[in-house]
Amino acid sequence: MKYLMIAGLTICAAQSASAQSAQDIFNNIFGSRSNSSSEDTTTTTSNTSNTTGNIASALSSSEIDSGLRQALTIGAQAVGEQLSVRNGYFGDDAIRIPLPGRLGELQSQMSRFGLSGPLDELQESLNHAAEDAAPQAADLVVDAVQSITIQDAVQLLNGGDTAATDYLRGRTEGDLALLVEPYMRSALESSGAFSTLDSVTSRYGLSALSADLQEQLIASAVEEGLDGLFFYLAKEEQDIRNNPVERTTDLLRRVFGG
């Protein structure tokens, strides 16, 4: 009888340990939901980090590298489509491009008297030019994804929710601006922004500054346009990392889990 009791206790302990081990695994994958809301955030962050680390250790460096490239490529293509539609920039408060410098100041001043119509039209043309250039800008980002090295890939996988986007932006934004500039210049011309600018400078006595203001308009369109693109690319990366539904290929599911 004594031996039977010891055996029974041993089995119960093993079952309890097994259940605890299984619970730990599920907690690492899905995050505990039993704590208060403030603890949930910390627990989920910790568990996500543990899960990513476990996934990374089970994959080759080349798989991680390919997965990050694929995530950024899919994200850039999706953002390019989103921003290239009519009002993709102009209709979005988060990324709408303002008029730069003196033009923006003048627009603000004239709007107080309801006289900013020509400048408002210029701002709209500026944003529509960015929408026209968005597909080319997104394609250039896809090309720039190749700059991610295998050595950096594992570190980026284990980084924050936007680690890969931040890395890509830091490494390529200057070169991207130079590459995007001709597309943006062409889009500004075809959208009528330059014609509107000539009308505005003549109307407000700024004709002598027309050439300088045109260059400001181009520079602003490029800078703000890339800001908008990377803003939404970061969101795409977050979605792929945190939402299993967004992991649309076998490779993404292997690399990011789910």
N, C-alpha and C positions, 0 to 999 in steps of 0.2 A: 504493500500500500504506500509506504514511504517513497519507493522508487516511482510509483505511478504519479504521486503528487509532484515530485521533482520534475518528471517528464512533462506533466501538464503545464507547470509553471514555465518551463523552458520553451515549450511551443507557444504559449501566450506571449512570452517576451519576444520571441522571434517574429510572431505575427505583428506585434506592436511596432517593433523596429522596422519591419517590412512596410507597414502602413505609413510609418513616419517618413521612411525613405521615399515612398511613392508620393506622399504629400509634399515633400521638399521639391521633388521633381516638378510636380504640377505648379507649385508656387513659383518656381524659377521660370517656368514657361509662361504662365498666365498672370502671375502676380497675385498676391493675397488680397482678398476683398473683405477681410474680417476686421481691419483696423478702422480708425476714424478717418475722416476725409483728409486731414493734414498728414496722417501717417501713410495713407494710401499713396500719395504722390511720391514720398521717399521710398516706400517699399517697391512700387512699380519701377522707379528709376533704377533701384538696386538690382531688382530681378531682371530687368531688361539688359542691364550691363552684364550680369552673370550669364544670361542666355546667349548674348552675342559672343561673349568670351568662349562659351562652350561650343557654339557653332563654329567659331573661327578655328578652334583647335582641331575640329573634325574635318576641316576643308584644306585643300592645298592652296598655296599662295596664288597660283594661276587661276583657280576657281574664284577666289575672293576678288582678284583683280578684274576678272571678266564680269563678275556680278556687279561690282561698283560701276564699271564702264556702261554696262547694260542699263542699270538704274538711272544713271545720268543721261544716257542717250534717250531712253523712253521719256524721262522727265522733260528734257529740252524740246523734244518733238511735240509733246503735249502742250507745253507752254507756248511754243511757236504758233500752234493752231489756235490757242486761246487768245493770244494777243493780236493775231492778225485779222480777226473779225472786226467789222465796223464797231467803233467805240470800245475796242479791246483795251485801249489806254484811256481815251477821253471819257468813257463812261464808268471808269473805275476810280473811286476816290483814293484808293491806296497807292495808285501808281500814275495818276493823271499828271502830265508834264506841265509845269508852269512856264510862263514866259520868263526869260532870264533877265537879270540885271535891270537896266534902265527901262526896258520895255515892261517888265513886271511892276516896277514902281509906278510907271505912268498909268498902267491898267488899273492899279489899285486906286490911284488918285481920281481918275476919270470915272470910275464906277460909282463914286459917291454922288456924282451928278447925273448918272444914267447915260454917260457919254462914252462908255468904253467899248461900244459895239465893234468897231474895226479891230481893236486889240483882242477882244474875245474871239472874233473870227480868226485872227492870226493864231491864237492859242489852239483853237480847234484844228486848224490846218496842221500845226506842229504835231499834235497828237495823232492825227490821221497819217501823217508821214511816218511816224514811229510804227504804226500798225502795218503800213505797207512794207516796211523794212524788217518786221519781226521774223518772217520765215527765214530770210537770209541770216539774220543775227543768230537764230536758233541753230541753223546749219553750221555756222562757224563755232558755236559752243560745242556741238557734237564733234566737230573736228578736233577741238581743243581737249576733249576728253582723253585723247590719246596721250596727253602729257602726264597723266597719272601713272606713276611707276609701280611695279609689283612690290617694291620695298615699302612704299607708302600705303599700299592697299590695306594690309592687315591693321595698321594703326588707324586708318580712316574708318574701317568697319567698326572698330571698338571706340570710335570717337562719339561726339554728340550727334544729335538728330540731323544737323546740317553740316557735318564735318567735311564731307566730300565736296559739297557745293562751295563751302568757304575756302577750301584748299584750291579748288579749280579757279574760283574768282581771284584769289590772291596771286595765283601763278600766271593767269592769262588775261586779266582785265585790260591791262595797258595795250597788249597786242591786239586784243579783240576790238578795242576802241578804234585803232588804226584801220582795221579791216572793215569795220562796220561803217566808218565815216563816208566812203563813196556811195554806199547803198542809201544812207540817210540823206546825203546831199541830193541824190537823184530823186528820192521820195519827196523831199521838201519842194523841189522844183516842180515835179509833176502834180503835187497836191495843190499847187497854187499859193503856197506859203510865201514864196519870195515875191510874187506879184502883190500879195496882200501887204507884205512888209514895205514894199516901195510906196504903196498907197498910204500906209500908216505914217511913214517917215515924212512924206510930203505934207500930210494933213497936220502933223504936229510939229512941223519945223525942224525935223531931224534928218533932212536929206543928206547933210554933210557926214552923218554917222552911218549911213545906210550900209556901206561895205562892212564896217566893224560889227554892226548889229546882225548882219547876215551870218558872219562867222560865229558870233555868240549863239545865234539860233541853232546852227549846226552842232556846235559843241554841246549845247544843252540837250539837244535831241539825242545825241549819242550817249552822253553820260546818264541822263534820266531814263533813256530807253533801256540801257543795260541794267540800271538799277531795278527797273520793273521786271525784266527777264529773270535776273538772279533772285529777286524777291519770290517769284512764283516757282522757280526751280528749287529753292530751298524748301518750299511747301511740298513739292512733289517728292523730294527726298524723304521728308518727314513722313509722308503718307506711306511710302514704300517700306520704311523701317518699322512703322507702328501699326499699320493696317494690313492684315493678311490678304484682304480682298484686292489690294493694289499690287500684290506680288503676282503678276500675270504670266510669268514663265517659270518653268521648272528650275532654271538657274537662280532666279530671284528667290524662289521658295527655299532652295538649298542654302543660299548665302544668308538670307535675312530671316529664315525660319518660316513656319506656317505651311 
